[in-house]
Structure formats: C-alpha cells, structure tokens
Amino acid sequence: MRTIHQDGAGSDGGKVGGAGSDGRGVTGAHRDGLGDETAGKQTAYRDDGMCFVCGPKNPIGLKLHFTLTPERTLETTFVPQKVHQGYADVVHGGIVATILDEVMVNLPNRLGQRAVTARLAVSLKRPAMVGQPLNFQARILRETRRTIEAGATARREDGTLVAEAAGTLIKVPA
C-alpha cells in the first residue's frame, strides 16, 4: 500500500497529484475504488479504529457516535471545543466539512455497502460557534451500480442551517 507523507511525497518517492490525479492526490484507480495502481494491488479499506472522526482508538480524534434512523438517514451531534476553532470562538470550516464527509460515507457503510468519497462539495452558510452543539444528518439521494450520491447537513439546535454538502461515493469491496 502506498503511504502519503505530509510533504506530499509517496512511499515510492513520487509526489501526489499530477497526471491521473484528481487534485487531492487520489489516482484514477483510487477514484474508481480499484486500488493502488502504483503497487499493482487493491487497496484494503479496513477499519483499524483510528478514524479522526469516529475512531475510538484515535487519541486526538473526535470519537463521534452515529445513529441510523428508520428513515435510513445517519445522524450525529458534535459539540465543538476551542481546539476546533479557526477565528476566535468560530469553528474551523474544515472541521465541519470533515464531519459532513464522514456522516455521508458512514451511511452506506452502516447499510452494508462500504464506500469511499470521490467528490465532496461543501457550502458553509453560517458560522458554527464553539460550545454550541451541531446536529449532522446524511441521506442517500441516488445510487447506481458503482456510485452513491449523498447529501448532508449541519444544523444548530434550533434548526438553523450552518452547512450542507453533496458527495459522490464510490462503492468498494467489503
């Protein structure tokens, strides 16, 4: 399996990005859920408990818990702390985007279909404030043989929309 280091170099010495990349350093093989083309084998998408959002073993992770509803939506609540801020007392938009991504990709996993994010579009509508709970909800909008289109929202406790996201997920073998 190819390892990507913080400086953008891969374990094979090459930089991520470039030809065949989607700009995030994900090759066409990864986008298609076919594996790591540099190693000539399929990427193993396994849960080792270290996910930043939901991993119980990650010492700096958010450790969020998710609830699958009878309506086949997935929900979680996050109470941001000072360590999650960008500007003073305003939650960093990247944290909100990360949770929106996780709730969308976690939904098909909870329904028995492993998937990875291929495309993520986030609209930040209003500031999220430190200490104020945010409720996240994801739903599946459309499904094909290979992909899942999902949507997610982040709302304040009073229902005010803070952010929304749309994602294209690629189905991968379990």
C-alpha positions in Angstrom: 0.0 0.0 0.0 1.3 3.4 -0.9 1.9 5.8 2.0 1.4 9.6 1.5 3.6 11.7 3.8 2.7 15.3 5.0 5.1 16.8 2.4 3.1 15.2 -0.4 5.7 12.6 -1.2 4.5 9.0 -1.6 6.4 6.0 -0.3 7.6 5.3 -3.8 9.3 8.8 -3.9 6.7 10.4 -6.2 4.6 13.4 -5.3 0.9 13.0 -5.1 -1.1 14.9 -7.8 -0.1 15.2 -11.4 -1.2 13.0 -14.2 -4.1 10.8 -13.4 -4.8 12.6 -10.1 -8.0 14.4 -9.1 -6.1 17.2 -7.4 -6.3 15.6 -4.0 -3.5 13.2 -4.8 -6.0 10.4 -5.5 -5.2 8.4 -8.6 -7.8 7.2 -11.0 -7.6 3.7 -9.5 -8.5 5.1 -6.1 -11.3 7.2 -7.5 -12.7 4.1 -9.1 -12.3 2.1 -5.9 -10.0 -0.3 -7.7 -6.9 0.0 -5.5 -3.5 1.4 -5.6 -2.2 1.3 -9.2 1.4 2.0 -8.0 1.6 -1.2 -6.0 -0.5 -3.2 -8.6 -2.8 -4.5 -5.9 -6.2 -3.5 -4.4 -6.2 -1.0 -1.5 -7.5 -2.6 1.7 -10.2 -0.4 3.1 -10.2 -1.7 6.7 -11.2 0.0 9.9 -8.4 0.0 12.5 -10.2 2.3 14.9 -8.1 5.3 14.1 -10.5 7.4 12.0 -10.2 11.0 13.0 -13.9 11.5 13.2 -15.2 8.2 14.7 -12.2 6.1 15.7 -12.3 5.1 19.3 -8.5 4.5 19.4 -7.5 7.9 17.9 -6.2 9.9 20.9 -6.8 13.3 19.1 -9.9 12.2 17.2 -13.5 13.5 17.7 -14.8 10.0 18.7 -18.3 10.7 17.3 -21.1 8.2 17.5 -23.7 7.8 14.8 -27.3 6.7 14.8 -29.0 5.1 11.9 -32.7 6.2 11.7 -35.6 4.2 10.5 -35.8 6.6 7.5 -32.3 5.4 6.5 -30.6 8.6 7.5 -27.5 8.8 9.7 -27.1 11.4 12.5 -24.6 12.6 14.9 -24.1 15.5 17.3 -20.8 17.3 17.8 -20.1 20.0 20.4 -17.0 21.9 19.1 -14.3 23.0 21.6 -11.7 25.8 21.4 -9.3 23.3 19.8 -11.7 23.1 16.8 -11.8 26.9 16.1 -10.4 29.0 13.3 -11.1 32.5 14.3 -11.8 33.1 18.0 -14.9 31.1 19.1 -15.8 30.2 15.4 -15.4 26.6 14.4 -13.0 26.0 11.6 -14.9 25.2 8.4 -12.6 22.3 7.7 -13.8 20.5 10.9 -17.4 21.0 9.8 -16.6 19.7 6.2 -14.8 16.7 7.7 -17.8 15.7 9.7 -20.2 16.2 6.8 -17.9 13.9 4.7 -17.8 11.3 7.4 -21.6 11.2 8.0 -22.2 10.8 4.3 -19.6 8.0 3.8 -20.6 6.3 7.1 -24.2 5.9 6.0 -23.8 3.3 3.2 -21.3 1.5 5.5 -24.0 1.2 8.1 -26.3 -0.1 5.5 -23.8 -2.8 4.5 -22.1 -1.2 1.5 -18.5 0.0 2.0 -17.8 3.2 0.1 -15.1 6.0 -0.2 -15.5 9.6 -1.0 -14.6 10.5 -4.6 -16.1 14.1 -4.7 -17.1 16.4 -1.9 -18.8 19.8 -2.3 -19.4 21.9 0.9 -21.3 25.1 1.3 -20.7 26.9 4.6 -23.8 29.0 5.2 -23.4 30.5 8.7 -20.7 30.3 11.4 -20.7 27.4 13.8 -19.7 28.6 17.3 -17.5 26.9 19.9 -19.6 25.2 22.6 -22.8 25.1 20.6 -23.9 21.7 19.5 -24.2 20.9 15.8 -26.5 18.2 14.5 -25.4 16.4 11.4 -27.6 14.3 9.1 -26.8 12.4 5.9 -29.1 10.8 3.4 -28.6 8.8 0.2 -30.0 10.7 -2.8 -29.3 8.3 -5.7 -27.5 5.0 -6.2 -26.1 3.3 -9.2 -24.2 0.1 -9.7 -20.9 1.8 -8.8 -21.7 5.1 -7.1 -23.8 6.6 -4.4 -24.8 10.3 -4.4 -25.3 11.5 -0.8 -26.2 14.8 0.9 -25.6 16.0 4.4 -26.5 19.0 6.6 -25.1 20.6 9.8 -27.7 22.5 11.9 -27.7 24.3 15.2 -30.0 23.0 17.9 -32.7 25.5 16.8 -32.6 24.0 13.3 -30.7 26.8 11.6 -28.7 25.5 8.7 -24.9 26.0 9.2 -23.6 24.0 6.3 -24.6 21.5 3.6 -22.7 19.0 1.5 -23.1 16.8 -1.6 -20.9 13.8 -2.1 -20.2 11.2 -4.7 -19.1 8.0 -3.1 -17.6 5.0 -4.9 -18.6 1.5 -3.8 -15.7 -0.7 -2.8 -15.5 -4.3 -1.8 -16.0 -5.1 1.9 
